[in-house]
Amino acid sequence: MLSTIPESPSDSSSTSEPSFKRHKTRFSKSWDPRFTIKVHIIQAKLDVQAVDELYSLIDSTGSLCYNGPKLEHCGDASHADVIISNISMRKRLERHVDWKLAQQKVTVTPQWLRDSVHEGRPLPYADYTVLKGSHDSNDHHRPYCEDSKFDLPPNVSPHPSSLFYQPQTSKRAKSNYFSRFACARASPLVCPNQDLVTEIAVLSKSRELEGKHINALSYERAIAVLKAYPYAITLQNLEEDVQNLPYLGEKILFKIKEFLNKGTILESQTIRTSEKFQILSTFMTVHGVGPSTARHLFDTGLRTTEDMERYYNIPKGYPDYEEISDPGGKQESGPGGLPELTTRVALSLRKDFQAKISRAEAEEIHVIVMTELEMIRGGCVSIIVGGYRRGKPESNDLDIVISHPNLRSGEVKGLCASLVEQLHNHGLVTHIMRLSGFHAYDSTRDSHWNSLEKALTVFRLPSDGKNPPINRRLDLIFASSDAYWTAVVGWTGSKTFERDLRLWAKTEKGMKFDSSGLTRRRDSKPFFPKSEREVFDILGLNWIDPTLRNADL
């Protein structure tokens, strides 16, 4: 049975919660406060507000005015006493918890938690059963029967599949907008000064296209600071407050003042209408084409994507979705002997790659991939990261971090390659850009690549019968259990947030951080965080929710 990691509130889809008919019958005595009840929440079909409410209710049982037992978040359903779910169909429930396990647990609707906490005692779970007939309401092993003795399971260290609900971003992080590090600032997806940020982003992109990396970086840092500033900028607070923010030099402040006075930045408008800027931007929409290649193509005389197709000798009418090969008939082999995603193939698939991936589609791909993986090795855990996890409604590509308890011992070494091969054999992966595997641990290495296996692929979403198959960029990151949470943090982003996270680790803590590990620089001592929160704790940072790590445009 597929075991997936419960996703953060920012990853859940918004669905209105149905009402349930409830009986007035209730227990005659309150919950015994000596007991701790472990509750697992399946967040699918719950919106962010509902998830936040449920966890707040659980937290409220620790208050002095509450007479019942303390409730505790439990990220692993197998260790929980109660499972709360809004899913009413068995097939959908089985995507999140093993059916046999669901039958052994109390699986109830969210309303059970609301009503029970309100009453200060457990209401009969039979009145709130998610799937009628899934278990016997008089089962002797149910934890909330009136005369039951509730025995806590032994304390065990949570497996990487355990993802406890992360607390809301601290007020300190939200008010820390003067910090020089983006990883210490809370940056929402859309900020109060989003229009200004969009204008400055044009300047940054222009410098990037021109190869002026230092200038582009200066603008990116300014954007990250403005994304975290919690107030709308005015001429008044520009002089009193904003000008004291880090990375806002005289040039940037002049641009901000121009925007406040005119509603736009003249240079940004000029750049937008520049033919060269538009052409280079178009060239860079082709996967694998960076600023340097784009400038080379422009200097060669190319001006349109049609020019690029002729330059790369792509036959007219390509691609043929039945058999995607390198244009011109030559099948170039990539890692593992699979077809390689060359610039020519990427150019042919540019329309697919340019189409945004909705959250629903991302979740569909995730389910397909993990279902295929289950055929190879059961017990894997996974989470969608990247822009999806930061709350973006649409993404350019999809990143999935995957782990298994035996990855650390090497028993399933090569699982990434096996999955990619199977996806290819089943017509789901058409090309591969990169495939890297585990290495033996070496404390003298400059990076931690020993703990990750990665496959950067082209995933072909099957046709829905109305539209042709569509190709998506899919990155699969397999992490050892020790590196799972650093991989989750490292691949969640955003770019500037991650860059400053590495810088903070180095300059402030004398440590080295990347998505594949966390070590102390002076003696290479490794650290193995058991949760995402612990990554922040080890680095001495206030917790910042993934939805507030959007330090870039």
C-alpha positions in Angstrom: 0.0 0.0 0.0 1.3 3.4 -0.9 2.4 5.4 2.1 2.6 9.1 1.3 3.6 11.9 3.6 0.8 14.1 4.6 1.3 17.5 2.9 1.5 20.9 4.5 -1.6 23.0 4.7 -0.4 25.0 1.7 -0.5 21.8 -0.4 -4.1 20.9 0.3 -6.9 21.5 -2.2 -9.8 23.7 -1.3 -13.0 21.7 -1.0 -16.1 22.7 1.0 -16.7 20.4 3.9 -20.0 18.5 3.9 -22.3 18.6 6.9 -23.0 15.4 8.8 -26.1 14.4 10.7 -25.3 13.8 14.3 -27.1 12.2 17.3 -27.4 14.0 20.6 -26.1 10.9 22.5 -22.8 11.5 24.3 -20.7 10.0 27.0 -21.8 10.8 30.5 -18.3 11.5 31.8 -15.5 13.7 30.5 -12.2 12.4 28.9 -9.7 11.3 31.4 -7.0 14.0 31.5 -4.3 11.4 32.4 -4.4 10.1 28.8 -2.8 11.5 25.7 -4.7 10.8 22.5 -2.7 10.7 19.2 -4.6 12.2 16.3 -3.7 11.9 12.6 -5.2 14.3 10.1 -5.5 13.4 6.4 -5.4 16.9 4.8 -6.7 15.9 1.4 -10.1 17.5 0.7 -9.5 20.1 3.5 -8.7 23.7 2.7 -6.0 25.6 4.6 -8.5 27.3 7.0 -10.0 23.9 7.9 -6.6 22.3 8.6 -5.5 25.3 10.7 -8.7 25.1 12.7 -8.3 21.4 13.4 -4.8 21.7 14.6 -5.8 24.7 16.8 -8.5 22.5 18.3 -5.9 19.9 19.1 -3.6 22.5 20.6 -6.4 23.8 22.7 -6.7 20.6 24.7 -3.4 21.6 26.5 -5.0 24.7 28.0 -5.8 24.8 31.7 -9.5 25.4 31.1 -9.8 22.1 29.3 -10.7 19.1 31.4 -10.2 16.3 28.9 -7.1 14.4 27.9 -4.4 16.2 25.9 -4.5 15.6 22.2 -1.3 15.2 20.3 -0.5 15.6 16.5 0.6 12.4 15.0 2.1 12.4 11.5 2.2 8.6 11.1 -1.3 7.1 10.8 0.0 3.7 12.1 0.9 5.3 15.4 -2.3 7.3 15.8 -5.4 6.4 17.9 -7.8 8.5 15.8 -7.7 9.3 12.1 -9.6 12.4 10.9 -10.5 12.5 7.3 -13.0 14.3 5.0 -12.7 11.6 2.4 -15.8 9.5 2.0 -14.7 7.1 -0.7 -12.6 4.0 0.1 -10.5 4.2 -3.1 -9.5 7.8 -2.3 -8.9 7.1 1.3 -6.5 4.2 0.3 -4.2 6.8 -1.3 -3.4 8.1 2.1 -3.7 5.2 4.5 -3.7 1.4 4.2 -7.2 0.0 4.2 -6.4 -2.6 6.8 -5.0 0.1 9.0 -8.0 2.3 8.5 -10.2 -0.6 9.7 -8.1 -1.0 12.9 -8.3 2.7 13.8 -11.1 5.1 14.6 -11.6 7.0 11.3 -14.0 9.9 11.7 -14.9 13.2 10.1 -13.5 16.6 11.2 -16.8 17.4 12.9 -16.1 14.8 15.5 -13.1 16.8 16.7 -15.0 20.0 16.7 -18.0 18.7 18.7 -15.9 16.6 21.1 -13.6 19.4 22.0 -16.6 21.7 22.4 -18.2 19.2 24.8 -15.0 18.5 26.6 -15.5 14.7 26.2 -15.5 12.2 23.4 -18.7 11.9 21.5 -19.6 8.5 20.1 -17.4 8.0 17.1 -20.1 5.9 15.4 -22.0 9.1 14.7 -19.0 10.5 12.7 -17.7 7.4 10.9 -16.2 8.4 7.6 -17.0 5.1 5.8 -20.1 3.4 7.2 -19.5 -0.3 7.8 -15.8 0.1 7.8 -15.6 -1.0 11.5 -17.8 -2.2 14.3 -18.9 0.6 16.5 -18.7 -1.7 19.5 -15.2 -2.9 18.9 -13.5 -3.4 22.2 -10.2 -1.9 21.1 -11.6 1.5 20.3 -9.9 4.0 22.6 -12.9 6.1 23.5 -15.4 3.6 25.0 -16.6 4.7 28.4 -14.9 2.1 30.4 -11.8 1.6 28.2 -8.3 1.8 29.5 -6.3 3.9 27.0 -2.7 2.6 26.7 -0.2 4.8 25.0 2.0 3.0 22.5 5.8 3.0 23.3 7.7 6.1 22.5 9.4 5.7 19.2 11.4 8.0 17.0 9.2 9.2 14.1 10.0 7.7 10.7 10.6 10.2 7.9 7.0 9.6 6.8 5.9 11.5 10.0 5.2 15.1 9.1 3.8 16.8 12.1 1.8 19.9 11.4 4.2 22.8 11.5 3.2 25.7 13.7 2.4 29.0 12.1 5.2 31.3 11.2 6.3 33.1 14.4 5.5 36.7 14.8 9.2 37.3 15.2 9.9 36.0 11.7 7.1 38.1 10.3 8.5 41.2 11.9 12.1 40.4 11.0 11.9 42.1 7.6 15.1 44.1 8.4 17.2 41.0 8.4 19.9 40.7 5.7 19.0 37.0 5.2 15.9 36.0 3.2 15.8 32.7 5.1 15.0 34.8 8.3 12.2 36.8 6.7 8.6 35.8 5.9 7.9 36.4 2.2 4.3 35.8 1.0 3.5 34.7 -2.6 1.9 38.1 -3.2 3.1 41.0 -1.2 1.6 44.5 -0.6 4.1 45.9 -3.1 3.7 43.3 -5.8 3.4 45.8 -8.6 6.6 47.5 -7.6 8.4 44.1 -7.3 7.2 43.2 -10.8 8.7 46.3 -12.3 12.0 45.8 -10.6 12.0 42.1 -11.7 12.1 43.4 -15.3 15.4 45.2 -14.5 16.8 42.0 -12.9 15.9 39.9 -15.9 17.4 42.4 -18.3 20.7 42.3 -16.5 20.6 38.5 -16.5 20.0 38.4 -20.2 22.9 40.8 -20.7 25.2 38.6 -18.7 25.6 41.1 -15.9 25.2 38.6 -13.1 26.3 40.8 -10.2 23.8 43.5 -11.2 21.0 41.0 -11.6 21.9 39.6 -8.1 21.6 43.1 -6.6 18.1 43.5 -8.0 17.1 40.0 -6.8 18.2 40.8 -3.3 16.2 44.1 -3.4 13.2 42.1 -4.6 13.6 39.6 -1.7 13.6 42.5 0.8 10.6 44.1 -0.7 8.7 40.8 -0.8 9.0 40.6 3.0 8.1 44.2 3.8 4.6 43.9 5.3 3.3 47.4 4.5 2.4 49.2 1.3 5.3 51.6 0.5 4.4 55.3 0.4 6.5 58.4 0.0 6.3 58.9 3.8 7.5 55.5 5.0 10.0 55.5 2.1 11.9 58.2 3.9 11.2 57.0 7.5 11.5 53.2 7.2 12.0 51.7 3.8 15.3 53.4 3.0 16.8 51.7 6.1 16.1 48.2 4.7 19.1 46.1 3.6 20.1 45.9 -0.1 18.2 49.1 -1.0 20.9 51.4 -2.4 20.5 54.8 -3.9 19.6 53.4 -7.4 16.9 51.1 -6.1 15.4 53.8 -3.8 15.3 56.2 -6.8 13.4 53.6 -8.8 11.0 53.0 -5.9 10.4 56.8 -5.7 9.8 57.0 -9.4 7.3 54.2 -9.2 5.4 55.9 -6.3 5.2 59.1 -8.3 4.4 57.7 -11.7 3.0 54.2 -11.1 5.7 52.7 -13.2 9.5 52.6 -13.8 10.5 54.2 -17.1 13.5 51.9 -17.6 11.3 48.8 -17.1 8.8 50.1 -19.7 11.6 50.8 -22.1 13.1 47.3 -21.6 9.7 45.6 -22.1 9.4 47.2 -25.6 12.9 46.3 -26.6 13.0 43.9 -29.5 16.2 42.3 -28.2 14.8 41.8 -24.7 11.7 40.2 -26.1 13.7 37.9 -28.4 16.1 36.8 -25.8 13.2 36.2 -23.3 11.5 34.0 -26.0 14.7 32.0 -26.6 15.1 31.4 -22.8 11.6 29.8 -22.7 13.2 26.8 -24.4 14.4 24.4 -21.7 18.2 24.2 -21.6 18.7 27.6 -23.3 20.3 30.0 -20.8 21.3 33.7 -21.2 24.6 32.9 -22.9 23.1 30.5 -25.5 20.3 33.0 -26.1 22.7 35.8 -26.8 24.7 33.5 -29.1 21.6 32.6 -31.1 20.7 36.3 -31.3 24.2 37.3 -32.5 24.0 34.5 -35.1 21.0 36.2 -36.6 18.1 34.2 -35.1 15.0 36.2 -34.2 12.1 33.7 -33.7 11.4 30.2 -32.5 10.9 29.3 -36.2 14.5 30.4 -36.8 15.5 28.2 -33.9 13.7 25.2 -35.5 15.6 25.7 -38.7 18.8 26.2 -36.9 18.4 23.0 -35.0 17.1 21.2 -38.1 13.7 20.2 -36.7 11.3 18.7 -39.3 8.1 20.6 -39.9 5.1 19.3 -38.0 7.2 17.7 -35.2 6.6 16.3 -32.6 4.8 13.0 -33.2 3.3 12.2 -29.9 3.3 8.5 -30.7 7.1 8.2 -30.7 9.1 11.2 -29.5 12.7 10.9 -30.6 15.4 13.5 -31.3 14.3 15.6 -34.4 15.9 14.3 -37.5 15.3 10.7 -36.6 18.4 10.2 -34.4 17.7 8.8 -31.0 20.3 10.3 -28.6 20.8 8.2 -25.5 20.9 9.8 -22.1 21.6 8.3 -18.7 20.6 4.7 -18.3 20.2 4.4 -22.1 17.0 6.3 -22.1 16.3 9.0 -24.7 18.0 12.3 -23.8 16.2 15.6 -23.6 18.4 17.6 -26.0 17.8 21.3 -26.8 16.3 20.1 -30.1 13.7 17.9 -28.3 13.0 20.6 -25.7 12.4 23.1 -28.6 9.9 20.7 -30.1 8.1 20.4 -26.8 8.3 24.0 -25.8 4.5 24.6 -26.1 3.9 21.8 -23.6 6.6 23.0 -21.3 5.2 26.6 -21.4 1.8 25.5 -20.3 1.4 25.8 -16.6 0.8 22.8 -14.3 -2.2 23.3 -12.1 -2.2 22.0 -8.6 -4.8 19.4 -9.5 -2.6 18.1 -12.3 0.5 18.1 -10.0 -1.4 15.9 -7.6 -2.5 13.6 -10.4 1.1 13.1 -11.6 2.2 12.5 -8.0 -0.4 9.8 -7.5 0.6 8.1 -10.8 4.3 8.2 -10.0 3.9 6.8 -6.5 1.5 4.1 -7.7 4.2 3.0 -10.1 6.8 3.1 -7.4 4.7 1.0 -5.1 4.9 -1.8 -7.7 8.7 -1.8 -7.3 9.1 -1.1 -3.6 6.4 -0.6 -1.0 6.7 1.7 2.0 8.1 4.8 0.2 7.1 8.2 1.4 7.0 11.4 -0.7 6.0 15.0 -0.9 5.6 17.6 -3.7 8.0 20.4 -3.2 9.0 23.5 -5.3 6.5 26.2 -6.1 3.6 23.9 -5.5 4.5 23.6 -1.8 5.0 27.3 -1.6 1.4 27.8 -2.5 1.6 28.7 -6.2 -1.6 28.0 -8.0 0.4 27.0 -11.1 3.9 25.7 -11.7 6.4 25.4 -14.5 7.5 22.0 -13.5 7.0 19.4 -10.8 9.5 18.3 -8.1 8.8 15.3 -5.9 11.1 14.3 -2.9 10.9 10.5 -2.1 12.4 8.4 0.6 12.3 4.9 2.0 13.6 3.7 5.5 16.0 1.3 3.8 17.6 3.9 1.5 20.1 4.7 4.3 21.4 1.1 4.3 21.6 0.9 0.6 19.2 -2.0 0.3 17.3 -0.2 -2.4 20.1 1.6 -4.0 19.2 2.4 -7.6 15.5 2.7 -6.8 15.5 6.0 -8.7 16.8 4.4 -11.9 14.4 1.5 -11.5 11.5 3.8 -11.2 12.5 5.9 -14.2 13.0 2.7 -16.3 9.6 1.5 -15.3 7.9 4.8 -16.1 9.6 4.8 -19.4 8.5 1.2 -20.2 4.9 2.2 -19.3 5.1 5.2 -21.6 5.0 7.8 -18.8 8.6 9.1 -19.1 9.8 9.9 -22.6 13.2 11.6 -22.0 15.7 12.1 -19.3 17.9 15.1 -18.7 20.0 13.8 -15.8 20.3 10.7 -13.6 22.6 10.6 -10.6 23.0 8.0 -8.0 24.2 7.5 -4.4 27.9 7.5 -3.5 29.7 6.1 -0.5 29.9 8.6 2.3 33.1 10.6 2.3 33.5 13.4 4.9 36.1 15.1 2.8 33.7 15.7 -0.1 32.7 19.3 -0.7 29.1 18.3 -1.1 26.7 15.7 0.2 25.7 14.1 -3.1 26.1 10.7 -1.5 22.6 11.0 0.0 20.6 11.8 -3.1 19.6 10.1 -6.3 18.0 12.4 -8.9 16.3 12.0 -12.2 15.3 15.1 -14.2 12.7 13.7 -16.7 10.0 14.5 -19.2 6.7 13.0 -18.0 3.9 12.4 -20.5 0.6 12.7 -18.8 -1.8 10.2 -20.4 -4.6 11.5 -22.6 -7.9 12.2 -21.0 -9.7 11.2 -24.2 -10.4 14.8 -25.2 -6.9 16.2 -25.5 -3.7 14.7 -26.7 -1.0 13.6 -24.1 0.9 16.5 -22.7 4.6 16.5 -21.7 5.7 17.9 -18.3 9.1 18.4 -16.7 9.3 16.2 -13.7 12.2 16.0 -11.2 12.4 12.9 -9.0 14.6 13.3 -5.9 15.3 10.2 -3.9 16.8 11.0 -0.5 18.2 8.7 2.2 16.2 8.8 5.3 18.9 10.8 7.1 18.7 13.5 4.3 15.0 13.5 3.7 14.2 16.7 5.5 17.1 18.6 4.2 16.0 17.6 0.7 12.5 18.8 1.5 13.8 22.1 2.7 16.3 22.5 -0.1 13.9 21.7 -2.9 11.0 23.7 -1.6 12.8 27.0 -2.5 12.5 29.8 -3.4 15.9 30.4 -5.1 16.9 33.4 -3.0 15.5 31.8 0.2 17.8 28.8 -0.5 20.8 30.9 -1.4 20.6 32.8 1.8 19.9 29.6 3.8 23.3 28.3 2.6 24.9 31.7 3.3 23.4 31.8 6.8 24.6 28.3 7.6 28.1 29.2 6.5 28.6 32.7 8.0 26.4 32.5 11.0 26.6 28.9 12.1 29.8 27.6 10.6 27.9 24.9 8.9 27.3 23.6 5.4 23.8 23.2 4.2 22.3 22.0 0.9 19.5 19.8 -0.1 21.6 16.6 0.4 22.8 17.2 3.9 23.8 19.4 6.9 27.3 19.3 8.3 29.6 21.3 10.6 32.4 22.8 8.6 35.3 22.5 11.1 35.0 18.7 11.6 32.5 17.6 9.0 30.2 16.3 11.7 26.8 15.4 10.0 23.4 16.3 11.5 20.3 14.2 10.8 17.2 16.3 11.4 14.0 14.3 12.0 11.6 16.9 10.8 11.6 20.1 8.6 11.2 22.2 11.8 14.4 20.6 13.2 16.4 21.8 10.1 15.5 25.4 11.1 16.2 24.6 14.8 19.7 23.3 14.1 20.4 26.4 12.0 19.1 28.7 14.7 16.3 30.1 12.6 12.7 30.9 13.4 10.3 28.6 11.7 8.9 29.9 8.4 6.0 28.1 6.7 6.7 27.0 3.1 4.0 29.5 1.9 6.1 32.3 3.3 9.4 31.3 1.6 8.6 33.2 -1.7 11.5 35.5 -1.7 11.5 35.8 -5.5 9.0 37.3 -7.9 
